[in-house]
């Protein structure tokens, strides 16, 4: 699990290197490295969760699942607003370093890099991070009666992997992790926390493009 914590962000490093690529060959090589790294991380996380979780990763969906997804998004949206405000009035910071990296990656870069970055943000990252932070953490630590400890632990690990340099920035990601963990715990379906995570990232990307 420790290895996965440090390896899971690796594919995004290949995307960021594309910004400095000087040739088409370099772009092709970095794209291949990105695809291979993502495939390895996805496979490793999937195999682990499939082996140790009691529930299948994909289960039959219902209307209740939409309630968890969009209810979780509404709660997360309100908490983000609070932490962003506190971050601004305390540290005069309007964005976390993590969001600044995302924004820079969507501005004035090669179209291939931007396209892959969007795919990574909206599809791959939600799957990998939910497999790891919810699926793996919930399976490895504590027993079934200690759900809130699992949720808080997974949220702290989740926040620690997102760049933040203020306490409110850290707490913003941690609270998002709590919401994702709660959705997974209450619904019993990892697909719901993946879908919620994807919605959060999709809206963030669309918000960035709306100001370009």
C-alpha positions, 0 to 999 in steps of 0.5 A: 500500500505504501508503494501505491501511495507514492507510485499512483501520482507517477503517470501525471508526472509524464503529462507535466513533462510534456509542457517542456517536450521539444519534439514530436518524438518526445511527445510520443514517448511521454504519451506512451509512458503515461499510458503504460504507467496508468495501466500498471497503476490501475491494474495493481489497484484493481487487483488488490481491491478485487482480492480484499473487498467483500463487494464487487467494484461494479454493482447494480445501480439504483436511483438511490445511488444518484442521491448519494452522488449528487447529495455528496456533491452538494455537501462538498460544494458548500464545504469548499466554499467555506474553506476557500473563504477561510483560506482567502481571509486568513492567507489571502490565497484564492487557490491551492497549489494543487489547483494552480498546477491544474490550471497551468496544465490547461493553459497554453500547452500542446493540445495532446497534453491538454486532452490527456490531462482532461481524460486523466482528471475526469476519468482515470484519477477518480478511478485510481484514487477511489480504488486506493483511498477508499477501496484499499484503505477501507479493506486494510485498516480497522474492522467493520465497526470502525467505519468513521476511523476508516473514513477519517484515515482515508481522508487524511491520506487523500488530502496529503497527496494533494498539494496544499500549503495552508491548514484550510487548503489541507482541510478542504481536501480532507473534507472532500475525502470524508464526503467520498468515504461517507458515500462509499460507506453508506452506499456500499458501492465503490462506483458511487464514490468514483462517480462523485469524484468524477463529477467534482473533477469534471466541474473543476475542469469546466470552471477553469475553461469558463475563465479562459 
